[in-house]
């Protein structure tokens, strides 16, 4: 790219073509940061520095595919076998409350959980159900809604040079992004699984041959280019890239920020407690990230779309989740962090009340379970109930709008606040929900 001499700013006079190439290389080396680092511009933070929520961070554990409530948090041991299924149930720390047999360790921490057994919506397609559980909205062809992580990023900004919104290991779906908000509030994704041997987060290390002096030189050159374009353009892309590069430099230059992603800082004993597997590594990393200052960590685990042989599916998938989740809750509690960290386990919907012809269950959004812990919600509490066959809510149904309004409340965001969508359209963060006070401690 060349600039006419009449319009080139003075600070470009000594910047050679090679210098511009060095700036350009930022997009091809360790500073690409695919998925962007979500950070709010400082000028927009003034009203939100002193938020008043019980939770300071959220860990959202999403179980993609549709977790069967009958085999997990809402078994029906007295129903006919075609409804209850073949799996057994186990007692929990709560009198009269039983979980599915693969939730052995989670059953022992039930006194620290808030189990919602009456979650409901009407979307039986994976994409539409997932949209609900990431945004708090039903899908609309007219507008792409932001995820809860993007809203929290936009409203609260970053702490300790860390991105406010991180997805582990990758952005799980198109609904986990920034929607109609600026792309500056999109999530930062790791790029690789923390369970992998030699796990390193892409883009956190300087590339080979780039020392601190070259790193600083590139930053100075980039700032000159950014200044030039900022004087001439005001598009979202330029603002987002400016915020992106600022965040990237902050992240790379901060040892504290880099350490947050380093599982090797944890003891072998604790890593064994979580489990040396996908679920264990992801949940342990999530705890490290919120402890370091990330506001919302979204992690996914497993595949729960068990249309066939649900017994085999649960026996293969649930034990690692059970171990890691129970350890995460206990670990947060032992560190004194559970009260200010909201943990939410959700899925896009539940499974059919009756077993199908291939010993599995199909999609069922009419009633399913969500589990909360910490962050100002009640401990040892079961909210609502499904009927005898887990086919619909029987008591105290919870809608998506109610759930999201309550979750936003725990972190200090008023959910009926209006954000500006394209065309200066005011859109409420959540439309029509109310805080479910029975869930709160």
C-alpha positions as CSV (number, residue, x, y, z in Angstrom):
1,X,0.0,0.0,0.0
2,X,1.3,3.5,-0.9
3,X,0.1,6.9,0.2
4,X,0.3,10.1,-1.9
5,X,3.0,12.4,-0.6
6,X,0.4,15.1,-0.2
7,X,-1.6,13.1,2.4
8,X,1.0,10.9,4.0
9,X,1.4,11.8,7.7
10,X,4.8,12.9,9.0
11,X,5.3,9.8,11.1
12,X,5.3,7.7,7.9
13,X,8.2,9.5,6.4
14,X,10.9,7.2,7.9
15,X,8.7,4.0,7.7
16,X,10.1,2.0,4.8
17,X,8.2,-0.6,2.7
18,X,9.8,-3.2,4.8
19,X,8.5,-1.5,7.9
20,X,5.0,-1.7,6.5
21,X,5.5,-5.3,5.8
22,X,6.6,-5.8,9.4
23,X,3.3,-4.3,10.5
24,X,1.5,-6.5,8.1
25,X,3.3,-9.5,9.4
26,X,1.4,-9.0,12.7
27,X,-1.6,-10.6,10.9
28,X,0.5,-13.6,9.8
29,X,2.5,-14.4,12.9
30,X,1.6,-14.8,16.6
31,X,-0.7,-11.8,16.7
32,X,-3.5,-13.1,14.5
33,X,-5.6,-14.1,17.5
34,X,-8.4,-15.7,15.4
35,X,-11.8,-15.1,16.9
36,X,-10.6,-11.7,18.3
37,X,-10.0,-10.7,21.9
38,X,-13.2,-9.3,23.2
39,X,-12.5,-6.0,24.9
40,X,-14.6,-2.9,25.4
41,X,-13.2,0.4,24.5
42,X,-12.2,2.4,27.6
43,X,-14.4,5.3,26.8
44,X,-17.5,3.0,27.0
45,X,-16.6,1.6,30.4
46,X,-17.3,4.6,32.6
47,X,-20.8,3.6,33.6
48,X,-19.9,0.0,34.5
49,X,-16.8,0.2,36.7
50,X,-18.7,-0.3,39.9
51,X,-21.2,-3.1,39.1
52,X,-23.0,-4.6,42.0
53,X,-23.4,-8.3,41.3
54,X,-22.7,-11.2,43.6
55,X,-20.8,-13.1,40.9
56,X,-17.7,-11.7,39.5
57,X,-17.2,-14.3,36.8
58,X,-19.3,-17.1,35.1
59,X,-18.2,-20.5,33.9
60,X,-20.7,-21.8,31.3
61,X,-20.3,-25.5,30.7
62,X,-22.3,-26.4,27.6
63,X,-23.1,-30.0,26.8
64,X,-23.8,-30.0,23.1
65,X,-26.4,-32.3,21.6
66,X,-29.1,-32.3,24.2
67,X,-28.4,-33.8,27.6
68,X,-31.0,-36.4,28.7
69,X,-32.6,-35.2,31.9
70,X,-33.8,-38.8,32.8
71,X,-30.2,-40.2,32.8
72,X,-28.7,-37.2,34.6
73,X,-30.4,-34.7,36.9
74,X,-34.1,-35.7,36.8
75,X,-34.4,-39.5,36.7
76,X,-37.8,-41.2,36.9
77,X,-37.2,-44.4,38.8
78,X,-40.9,-45.1,39.4
79,X,-41.9,-44.7,35.8
80,X,-42.5,-47.7,33.5
81,X,-39.2,-48.9,32.0
82,X,-40.0,-47.5,28.5
83,X,-39.9,-44.1,30.1
84,X,-37.3,-44.5,32.9
85,X,-34.8,-46.4,30.7
86,X,-32.4,-49.1,31.8
87,X,-30.0,-47.0,33.9
88,X,-30.1,-47.0,37.6
89,X,-30.3,-44.0,39.9
90,X,-28.3,-43.0,43.0
91,X,-28.9,-41.0,46.2
92,X,-27.5,-37.6,46.6
93,X,-26.6,-35.4,49.5
94,X,-30.2,-34.1,49.4
95,X,-32.9,-36.1,51.0
96,X,-35.2,-37.6,48.4
97,X,-33.2,-36.2,45.4
98,X,-31.7,-38.8,43.1
99,X,-29.4,-38.4,40.1
100,X,-28.5,-40.8,37.3
101,X,-26.0,-43.6,38.2
102,X,-23.1,-42.0,36.2
103,X,-23.3,-38.8,38.3
104,X,-21.7,-40.5,41.4
105,X,-19.3,-37.6,42.4
106,X,-21.8,-34.9,41.4
107,X,-24.3,-36.6,43.7
108,X,-21.9,-36.0,46.6
109,X,-21.9,-32.2,46.0
110,X,-25.6,-31.8,45.4
111,X,-25.7,-29.8,48.6
112,X,-23.7,-27.1,46.7
113,X,-25.9,-27.1,43.6
114,X,-29.1,-25.4,42.4
115,X,-30.8,-27.8,40.1
116,X,-33.5,-26.5,37.8
117,X,-35.7,-29.4,36.7
118,X,-38.4,-27.4,34.9
119,X,-36.4,-25.6,32.1
120,X,-38.6,-25.2,29.0
121,X,-38.6,-23.8,25.5
122,X,-40.1,-24.8,22.2
123,X,-37.2,-25.3,19.9
124,X,-36.5,-28.9,19.0
125,X,-33.8,-28.2,16.3
126,X,-30.2,-28.2,17.6
127,X,-29.3,-24.8,16.0
128,X,-32.4,-23.1,17.4
129,X,-32.1,-24.6,20.8
130,X,-28.4,-23.7,21.0
131,X,-29.3,-20.1,20.0
132,X,-31.7,-19.9,22.9
133,X,-29.1,-21.1,25.4
134,X,-26.3,-18.8,24.3
135,X,-28.3,-15.6,23.7
136,X,-31.5,-15.7,25.8
137,X,-33.5,-15.1,22.6
138,X,-35.4,-17.2,20.1
139,X,-33.7,-17.0,16.7
140,X,-34.8,-14.3,14.3
141,X,-34.1,-14.0,10.6
142,X,-33.9,-10.2,11.0
143,X,-31.2,-9.9,13.7
144,X,-28.2,-11.8,15.0
145,X,-28.3,-11.6,18.8
146,X,-25.1,-11.4,20.8
147,X,-24.2,-14.2,23.2
148,X,-24.1,-13.7,26.9
149,X,-20.4,-13.6,26.8
150,X,-20.3,-10.8,24.3
151,X,-22.8,-8.8,26.3
152,X,-20.8,-9.2,29.4
153,X,-17.7,-8.2,27.5
154,X,-19.4,-5.1,26.1
155,X,-20.8,-4.1,29.5
156,X,-17.9,-4.8,31.7
157,X,-14.7,-4.9,29.7
158,X,-11.5,-6.7,30.6
159,X,-9.6,-7.2,33.8
160,X,-5.9,-7.8,34.4
161,X,-5.0,-7.7,30.6
162,X,-7.1,-10.7,30.0
163,X,-9.9,-11.0,27.4
164,X,-13.3,-10.8,29.2
165,X,-14.8,-13.6,27.2
166,X,-12.9,-16.9,26.4
167,X,-14.1,-20.1,24.7
168,X,-12.4,-23.4,25.5
169,X,-11.1,-24.7,23.3
170,X,-12.8,-23.0,20.3
171,X,-15.9,-20.9,19.6
172,X,-18.4,-23.7,19.7
173,X,-21.1,-22.4,17.3
174,X,-22.1,-19.3,15.4
175,X,-24.4,-18.1,18.3
176,X,-21.4,-17.8,20.7
177,X,-20.3,-14.6,19.0
178,X,-20.9,-10.9,19.2
179,X,-24.1,-10.7,17.1
180,X,-25.2,-7.2,16.4
181,X,-22.5,-5.8,18.8
182,X,-19.1,-4.8,17.6
183,X,-16.8,-7.7,16.7
184,X,-14.5,-6.2,19.4
185,X,-16.7,-8.1,21.9
186,X,-16.3,-11.5,20.2
187,X,-14.7,-14.3,22.2
188,X,-11.0,-15.3,22.4
189,X,-10.6,-18.9,21.5
190,X,-7.6,-21.1,22.5
191,X,-7.1,-22.8,19.2
192,X,-6.2,-26.1,20.7
193,X,-7.5,-28.4,23.4
194,X,-5.9,-28.0,26.9
195,X,-6.1,-31.8,27.2
196,X,-3.5,-32.2,24.4
197,X,0.1,-33.0,25.3
198,X,2.2,-29.9,25.1
199,X,-0.8,-27.7,25.0
200,X,-0.1,-24.1,24.3
201,X,-2.5,-21.3,23.4
202,X,-1.8,-20.0,19.9
203,X,-0.7,-16.5,19.6
204,X,0.6,-16.0,23.2
205,X,4.3,-16.5,22.3
206,X,6.4,-14.3,20.1
207,X,7.3,-16.0,16.8
208,X,10.8,-17.3,16.2
209,X,13.2,-14.5,15.4
210,X,11.1,-11.8,17.0
211,X,12.6,-10.4,20.2
212,X,11.3,-7.8,22.6
213,X,12.9,-4.9,20.6
214,X,11.3,-6.1,17.3
215,X,8.0,-6.6,19.2
216,X,8.1,-3.0,20.4
217,X,9.1,-1.7,17.0
218,X,6.2,-3.4,15.3
219,X,3.9,-2.0,17.9
220,X,5.1,1.5,17.2
221,X,4.7,1.1,13.5
222,X,1.3,-0.4,13.9
223,X,0.2,2.5,16.1
224,X,1.3,4.9,13.4
225,X,-0.8,3.1,10.8
226,X,-3.8,2.9,13.2
227,X,-3.5,6.6,14.0
228,X,-3.6,7.5,10.3
229,X,-6.7,5.4,9.6
230,X,-8.5,6.5,12.7
231,X,-8.3,10.0,11.5
232,X,-10.1,9.1,8.2
233,X,-12.4,6.2,9.1
234,X,-14.9,5.3,11.8
235,X,-16.1,1.8,10.8
236,X,-16.7,-1.0,13.2
237,X,-13.9,-3.0,11.6
238,X,-11.3,-0.4,12.2
239,X,-12.4,0.2,15.8
240,X,-12.6,-3.5,16.4
241,X,-9.1,-4.1,15.0
242,X,-7.7,-1.3,17.1
243,X,-9.2,-2.8,20.2
244,X,-8.0,-6.2,19.0
245,X,-4.4,-5.2,18.6
246,X,-4.4,-3.3,21.9
247,X,-5.7,-6.4,23.7
248,X,-3.2,-8.7,21.8
249,X,-0.2,-6.6,22.9
250,X,-1.5,-6.5,26.5
251,X,-2.0,-10.2,26.5
252,X,1.4,-11.1,25.1
253,X,3.3,-8.6,27.2
254,X,1.7,-9.6,30.5
255,X,3.3,-12.6,32.3
256,X,0.3,-12.8,34.6
257,X,-2.0,-13.1,31.6
258,X,0.1,-15.8,29.9
259,X,0.4,-17.8,33.1
260,X,-3.4,-17.9,33.4
261,X,-3.4,-20.3,30.4
262,X,-0.6,-22.5,31.7
263,X,-2.0,-25.8,33.3
264,X,1.6,-26.7,34.2
265,X,1.3,-24.3,37.1
266,X,-1.1,-26.7,38.8
267,X,0.0,-29.6,40.9
268,X,0.0,-33.1,39.5
269,X,-2.4,-34.1,42.4
270,X,-5.0,-31.4,41.5
271,X,-4.8,-32.3,37.8
272,X,-5.4,-35.9,38.7
273,X,-8.4,-34.9,40.8
274,X,-9.9,-33.1,37.8
275,X,-9.0,-36.0,35.5
276,X,-6.3,-36.2,32.8
277,X,-8.8,-36.0,30.0
278,X,-10.8,-33.5,28.0
279,X,-13.4,-32.6,30.7
280,X,-10.8,-32.3,33.4
281,X,-8.4,-30.1,31.5
282,X,-11.1,-27.8,30.2
283,X,-12.7,-27.3,33.6
284,X,-9.4,-26.8,35.4
285,X,-8.3,-24.2,32.8
286,X,-11.7,-22.5,33.2
287,X,-11.0,-22.2,36.9
288,X,-7.6,-20.7,36.3
289,X,-9.0,-18.2,33.8
290,X,-11.7,-16.8,36.0
291,X,-9.3,-16.7,38.9
292,X,-7.0,-14.6,36.8
293,X,-9.7,-12.2,35.7
294,X,-11.7,-13.5,32.8
295,X,-15.4,-12.6,33.2
296,X,-17.0,-15.5,31.3
297,X,-15.5,-18.8,30.2
298,X,-17.6,-20.9,27.9
299,X,-16.4,-24.5,27.6
300,X,-18.0,-27.4,25.8
301,X,-17.6,-31.1,26.6
302,X,-18.9,-34.3,24.9
303,X,-21.6,-35.2,22.5
304,X,-25.0,-35.8,24.1
305,X,-27.1,-36.3,21.0
306,X,-27.8,-39.9,22.0
307,X,-30.5,-41.2,19.6
308,X,-29.1,-44.7,19.8
309,X,-28.0,-46.8,22.8
310,X,-28.1,-44.1,25.5
311,X,-26.7,-46.5,28.1
312,X,-23.5,-46.9,26.2
313,X,-23.4,-43.2,25.4
314,X,-23.7,-42.1,29.1
315,X,-21.2,-44.7,30.3
316,X,-18.7,-43.4,27.8
317,X,-19.2,-39.7,28.2
318,X,-20.6,-38.9,31.6
319,X,-18.0,-40.2,34.1
320,X,-15.3,-37.7,33.0
321,X,-17.8,-34.9,33.2
322,X,-19.0,-36.1,36.6
323,X,-15.4,-36.2,38.0
324,X,-14.3,-32.9,36.5
325,X,-17.5,-31.0,37.4
326,X,-17.6,-32.2,41.0
327,X,-13.9,-31.3,41.4
328,X,-14.5,-27.9,39.9
329,X,-17.2,-27.1,42.4
330,X,-15.2,-28.4,45.3
331,X,-12.0,-26.6,44.1
332,X,-13.8,-23.3,43.8
333,X,-15.3,-23.7,47.2
334,X,-12.0,-24.7,48.9
335,X,-10.4,-21.6,47.4
336,X,-13.2,-19.3,48.6
337,X,-14.2,-18.5,45.0
338,X,-17.5,-20.4,44.6
339,X,-19.6,-17.5,46.1
340,X,-18.3,-15.1,43.5
341,X,-18.2,-17.5,40.5
342,X,-21.5,-18.6,38.9
343,X,-21.2,-22.1,37.3
344,X,-23.9,-23.0,34.8
345,X,-24.3,-26.4,33.1
346,X,-26.7,-26.3,30.2
347,X,-27.6,-28.0,27.0
348,X,-29.8,-27.0,24.0
349,X,-32.7,-29.1,25.1
350,X,-33.6,-32.5,26.8
351,X,-34.6,-35.9,25.4
352,X,-37.9,-37.5,24.7
353,X,-39.8,-39.1,27.7
354,X,-40.1,-42.4,26.0
355,X,-37.2,-44.5,24.7
356,X,-37.1,-45.0,21.0
357,X,-36.7,-48.2,19.0
358,X,-32.9,-47.9,19.0
359,X,-32.6,-47.7,22.8
360,X,-32.0,-43.9,22.7
361,X,-34.0,-40.7,23.2
362,X,-34.8,-38.0,20.6
363,X,-35.0,-34.2,20.9
364,X,-37.3,-32.8,23.6
365,X,-37.4,-29.0,24.4
366,X,-40.6,-29.1,26.5
367,X,-38.7,-29.8,29.8
368,X,-35.1,-30.4,30.6
369,X,-32.6,-29.6,33.4
370,X,-30.0,-26.8,34.0
371,X,-27.6,-26.8,36.9
372,X,-26.3,-23.7,38.7
373,X,-23.8,-23.4,41.5
374,X,-22.2,-20.5,43.4
375,X,-22.5,-16.9,42.3
376,X,-25.3,-16.0,44.7
377,X,-27.7,-18.9,43.9
378,X,-29.1,-21.2,46.5
379,X,-27.1,-24.2,47.6
380,X,-28.8,-27.6,47.9
381,X,-31.9,-26.6,46.1
382,X,-34.1,-28.2,43.4
383,X,-36.3,-25.7,41.6
384,X,-39.4,-26.9,39.9
385,X,-40.2,-30.3,38.7
386,X,-41.2,-32.3,35.6
387,X,-44.2,-34.6,35.6
388,X,-44.0,-38.4,36.2
389,X,-42.6,-39.1,32.7
390,X,-40.4,-36.0,32.3
391,X,-42.5,-34.9,29.4
392,X,-43.4,-31.4,30.6
393,X,-43.0,-29.1,33.6
394,X,-45.2,-29.8,36.5
395,X,-44.2,-27.0,38.9
396,X,-42.5,-23.7,38.5
397,X,-41.4,-23.8,34.8
398,X,-38.4,-21.6,33.9
399,X,-38.2,-20.0,30.5
400,X,-35.0,-19.0,28.7
401,X,-35.8,-15.3,29.3
402,X,-36.1,-16.0,33.1
403,X,-32.9,-18.0,33.2
404,X,-30.9,-15.3,31.4
405,X,-32.4,-12.4,33.3
406,X,-31.4,-14.2,36.6
407,X,-27.9,-15.0,35.4
408,X,-27.3,-11.5,34.3
409,X,-28.6,-10.3,37.7
410,X,-26.1,-12.4,39.5
411,X,-23.2,-10.6,37.7
412,X,-24.8,-7.1,38.1
413,X,-26.3,-6.5,34.7
414,X,-29.9,-5.3,34.4
415,X,-31.3,-7.5,31.6
416,X,-33.9,-5.1,30.4
417,X,-31.3,-2.5,29.6
418,X,-31.4,-1.5,25.9
419,X,-28.4,-1.9,23.6
420,X,-28.2,-0.4,20.2
421,X,-28.6,-2.7,17.2
422,X,-27.9,-1.6,13.6
423,X,-30.0,1.3,12.4
424,X,-30.0,2.7,16.0
425,X,-32.6,0.1,17.0
426,X,-32.8,-0.2,20.8
427,X,-32.9,-3.9,21.8
428,X,-33.2,-5.2,25.4
429,X,-30.4,-7.5,26.6
430,X,-33.2,-9.9,27.4
431,X,-36.8,-9.3,26.2
432,X,-39.5,-10.1,28.8
433,X,-37.7,-12.1,31.5
434,X,-37.7,-11.5,35.2
435,X,-35.3,-12.5,38.0
436,X,-36.4,-15.8,39.5
437,X,-35.9,-14.8,43.2
438,X,-36.4,-18.4,44.4
439,X,-33.1,-19.3,42.8
440,X,-31.1,-16.7,44.7
441,X,-29.5,-17.3,48.1
